[in-house]
Amino acid sequence: MAGLGWQELTIILVIVIIIFGAGKLPEIGGALGKGIKEFKTNSNDDDALPGGSTTTASTTTRRQEEPVARREIRADEI
């Protein structure tokens, strides 16, 4: 696990508890787990798309989101 032992993990946990408080830990853990799960799902979807026609709701959602056109702001406009 990236070379982290139980001592390092304990120190990190104590620091997180000090910063966020014990009440927020379940919320933070849930958000972190959800983010990791979505990352794995999306990375697996990206691998499957070129070879086959496998699509899921998450890939179609990403396709529907188009980048917003941006306009450069010149210094004299500020």
N, CA, C and O of each residue as an XYZ file, in Angstrom:
312
protein
N       0.835     -1.184      0.000
C       0.000      0.000      0.000
C       0.875      1.240      0.000
O       0.857      2.010      0.961
N       1.605      1.436     -1.015
C       2.438      2.618     -1.222
C       3.462      2.814     -0.118
O       3.897      3.941      0.120
N       3.855      1.752      0.555
C       4.890      1.843      1.559
C       4.450      2.474      2.866
O       5.295      2.893      3.656
N       3.159      2.552      3.112
C       2.677      3.125      4.370
C       2.420      2.008      5.368
O       1.684      1.063      5.083
N       3.030      2.124      6.537
C       2.807      1.162      7.601
C       1.705      1.632      8.521
O       1.083      2.668      8.290
N       1.468      0.857      9.571
C       0.377      1.218     10.467
C       0.697      2.486     11.249
O      -0.213      3.234     11.606
N       1.994      2.744     11.523
C       2.340      3.963     12.250
C       2.023      5.209     11.421
O       1.465      6.179     11.933
N       2.383      5.172     10.143
C       2.110      6.319      9.280
C       0.624      6.556      9.129
O       0.157      7.694      9.176
N      -0.128      5.457      8.946
C      -1.577      5.590      8.807
C      -2.214      6.146     10.084
O      -3.158      6.932     10.013
N      -1.705      5.742     11.241
C      -2.218      6.257     12.503
C      -1.954      7.757     12.626
O      -2.826      8.512     13.056
N      -0.759      8.181     12.250
C      -0.425      9.606     12.304
C      -1.320     10.399     11.362
O      -1.811     11.469     11.725
N      -1.536      9.884     10.157
C      -2.407     10.566      9.193
C      -3.830     10.658      9.730
O      -4.476     11.698      9.603
N      -4.324      9.570     10.333
C      -5.674      9.570     10.902
C      -5.803     10.596     12.020
O      -6.811     11.300     12.092
N      -4.811     10.695     12.887
C      -4.846     11.671     13.974
C      -4.866     13.093     13.416
O      -5.609     13.942     13.906
N      -4.055     13.352     12.397
C      -4.036     14.684     11.788
C      -5.389     15.014     11.160
O      -5.877     16.136     11.296
N      -5.999     14.038     10.470
C      -7.312     14.260      9.855
C      -8.361     14.529     10.919
O      -9.220     15.392     10.736
N      -8.306     13.804     12.029
C      -9.267     14.033     13.117
C      -9.084     15.427     13.702
O     -10.065     16.098     14.021
N      -7.844     15.865     13.843
C      -7.592     17.205     14.383
C      -8.130     18.273     13.434
O      -8.726     19.255     13.876
N      -7.921     18.082     12.137
C      -8.326     19.106     11.166
C      -9.843     19.129     10.988
O     -10.453     20.195     11.065
N     -10.455     17.980     10.753
C     -11.874     17.941     10.396
C     -12.790     17.632     11.571
O     -13.974     17.964     11.516
N     -12.298     17.021     12.609
C     -13.139     16.625     13.724
C     -13.709     15.232     13.503
O     -13.854     14.780     12.367
N     -14.028     14.563     14.596
C     -14.487     13.177     14.519
C     -15.868     13.062     13.871
O     -16.184     12.024     13.289
N     -16.686     14.094     13.958
C     -18.036     14.048     13.403
C     -18.073     14.014     11.884
O     -19.014     13.477     11.300
N     -17.067     14.578     11.242
C     -17.041     14.641      9.775
C     -16.382     13.413      9.150
O     -16.459     13.247      7.933
N     -15.743     12.555      9.928
C     -15.011     11.421      9.360
C     -15.880     10.500      8.505
O     -15.449     10.137      7.410
N     -17.074     10.101      8.938
C     -17.885      9.237      8.067
C     -18.245      9.905      6.738
O     -18.268      9.258      5.691
N     -18.523     11.199      6.798
C     -18.864     11.948      5.586
C     -17.664     12.005      4.629
O     -17.816     11.806      3.424
N     -16.497     12.272      5.166
C     -15.280     12.339      4.349
C     -14.958     10.972      3.772
O     -14.614     10.858      2.596
N     -15.068      9.934      4.591
C     -14.797      8.576      4.115
C     -15.752      8.154      3.016
O     -15.342      7.527      2.039
N     -17.018      8.492      3.169
C     -18.005      8.162      2.144
C     -17.730      8.877      0.832
O     -17.833      8.286     -0.243
N     -17.380     10.157      0.928
C     -17.072     10.921     -0.278
C     -15.815     10.387     -0.959
O     -15.755     10.315     -2.186
N     -14.824     10.017     -0.174
C     -13.587      9.469     -0.727
C     -13.851      8.126     -1.407
O     -13.365      7.882     -2.511
N     -14.610      7.267     -0.759
C     -14.948      5.977     -1.348
C     -15.754      6.118     -2.632
O     -15.516      5.401     -3.604
N     -16.700      7.038     -2.632
C     -17.516      7.280     -3.822
C     -16.650      7.802     -4.974
O     -16.827      7.400     -6.124
N     -15.725      8.689     -4.658
C     -14.832      9.229     -5.681
C     -13.938      8.154     -6.285
O     -13.737      8.115     -7.498
N     -13.403      7.281     -5.436
C     -12.555      6.186     -5.929
C     -13.368      5.240     -6.794
O     -12.896      4.790     -7.838
N     -14.585      4.935     -6.368
C     -15.443      4.034     -7.138
C     -15.768      4.626     -8.507
O     -15.708      3.922     -9.515
N     -16.110      5.910     -8.551
C     -16.404      6.560     -9.833
C     -15.171      6.598    -10.734
O     -15.274      6.413    -11.947
N     -14.005      6.840    -10.134
C     -12.770      6.863    -10.920
C     -12.513      5.507    -11.550
O     -12.187      5.425    -12.734
N     -12.655      4.439    -10.769
C     -12.438      3.093    -11.302
C     -13.450      2.764    -12.389
O     -13.093      2.193    -13.419
N     -14.712      3.120    -12.164
C     -15.754      2.855    -13.153
C     -15.468      3.596    -14.450
O     -15.567      3.021    -15.534
N     -15.114      4.867    -14.341
C     -14.852      5.657    -15.538
C     -13.592      5.213    -16.256
O     -13.547      5.230    -17.486
N     -12.567      4.814    -15.512
C     -11.349      4.351    -16.178
C     -11.593      3.008    -16.852
O     -11.025      2.747    -17.912
N     -12.417      2.156    -16.270
C     -12.764      0.884    -16.911
C     -13.625      1.115    -18.145
O     -13.472      0.409    -19.142
N     -14.530      2.095    -18.094
C     -15.371      2.418    -19.245
C     -14.529      2.933    -20.398
O     -14.775      2.580    -21.551
N     -13.543      3.761    -20.102
C     -12.680      4.298    -21.148
C     -11.887      3.196    -21.830
O     -11.652      3.262    -23.036
N     -11.470      2.180    -21.075
C     -10.735      1.065    -21.665
C     -11.638      0.224    -22.555
O     -11.179     -0.316    -23.562
N     -12.916      0.103    -22.199
C     -13.813     -0.773    -22.947
C     -14.372     -0.118    -24.210
O     -14.729     -0.829    -25.150
N     -14.459      1.188    -24.262
C     -15.106      1.857    -25.382
C     -14.422      1.659    -26.741
O     -15.125      1.321    -27.693
N     -13.120      1.841    -26.901
C     -12.541      1.710    -28.237
C     -12.694      0.317    -28.840
O     -12.908      0.199    -30.046
N     -12.592     -0.730    -28.044
C     -12.667     -2.090    -28.571
C     -14.080     -2.553    -28.834
O     -14.293     -3.367    -29.733
N     -15.034     -2.080    -28.100
C     -16.417     -2.526    -28.235
C     -17.350     -1.358    -28.095
O     -16.922     -0.211    -27.960
N     -18.626     -1.654    -28.128
C     -19.612     -0.584    -28.023
C     -20.249     -0.576    -26.653
O     -21.456     -0.369    -26.528
N     -19.452     -0.799    -25.620
C     -19.957     -0.805    -24.263
C     -20.138      0.625    -23.790
O     -19.175      1.388    -23.714
N     -21.374      0.986    -23.471
C     -21.641      2.316    -22.932
C     -22.437      2.174    -21.660
O     -23.228      1.243    -21.505
N     -22.224      3.100    -20.756
C     -22.988      3.130    -19.514
C     -23.528      4.535    -19.331
O     -23.236      5.440    -20.113
N     -24.308      4.697    -18.298
C     -24.876      6.022    -18.035
C     -23.782      7.046    -17.758
O     -23.907      8.207    -18.147
N     -22.709      6.625    -17.086
C     -21.664      7.593    -16.764
C     -20.935      8.065    -18.019
O     -20.536      9.227    -18.086
N     -20.748      7.195    -19.019
C     -20.056      7.627    -20.232
C     -20.958      8.518    -21.074
O     -20.482      9.479    -21.678
N     -22.253      8.216    -21.123
C     -23.137      9.074    -21.901
C     -23.292     10.433    -21.227
O     -23.451     11.447    -21.906
N     -23.246     10.460    -19.898
C     -23.309     11.741    -19.201
C     -22.080     12.574    -19.524
O     -22.193     13.776    -19.761
N     -20.901     11.950    -19.539
C     -19.696     12.687    -19.865
C     -19.737     13.189    -21.296
O     -19.256     14.287    -21.574
N     -20.293     12.419    -22.200
C     -20.348     12.841    -23.592
C     -21.288     14.023    -23.782
O     -21.044     14.879    -24.632
N     -22.358     14.076    -23.001
C     -23.322     15.152    -23.147
C     -22.782     16.472    -22.622
O     -23.207     17.538    -23.068
N     -21.859     16.411    -21.688
C     -21.274     17.631    -21.144
C     -20.250     18.166    -22.128
O     -19.224     17.532    -22.378
N     -20.531     19.323    -22.680
C     -19.607     19.919    -23.618
C     -18.895     21.071    -22.940
O     -19.472     21.741    -22.083
N     -17.648     21.309    -23.312
C     -16.921     22.400    -22.673
C     -17.553     23.756    -22.982
O     -18.093     23.982    -24.065
N     -17.469     24.625    -22.020
C     -18.015     25.968    -22.165
C     -17.028     26.811    -22.963
O     -15.827     26.808    -22.689
N     -17.539     27.521    -23.936
C     -16.668     28.382    -24.734
C     -16.168     29.522    -23.855
O     -16.938     30.155    -23.133
N     -14.880     29.765    -23.932
C     -14.290     30.831    -23.127
C     -13.779     31.938    -24.032
O     -13.301     31.693    -25.140
N     -13.889     33.135    -23.545
C     -13.427     34.297    -24.288
C     -12.241     34.881    -23.536
O     -12.264     35.018    -22.313
N     -11.217     35.218    -24.284
C     -10.050     35.824    -23.661
C     -10.367     37.263    -23.272
O     -11.026     37.990    -24.015
N      -9.894     37.658    -22.112
C     -10.107     39.020    -21.634
C      -8.795     39.773    -21.795
O      -7.752     39.372    -21.278
N      -8.877     40.847    -22.508
C      -7.694     41.676    -22.718
C      -7.478     42.586    -21.517
O      -8.403     42.839    -20.745
N      -6.263     43.072    -21.365
C      -5.925     43.912    -20.232
C      -6.720     45.224    -20.244
O      -7.046     45.755    -19.182
N      -7.035     45.751    -21.432
C      -7.757     47.021    -21.486
C      -9.244     46.868    -21.146
O      -9.925     47.874    -20.948
N      -9.760     45.649    -21.073
C     -11.159     45.415    -20.715
C     -11.377     45.374    -19.205
O     -12.511     45.452    -18.733
N     -10.308     45.255    -18.467
C     -10.432     45.122    -17.003
C     -10.665     46.449    -16.353
O     -10.793     46.523    -15.131
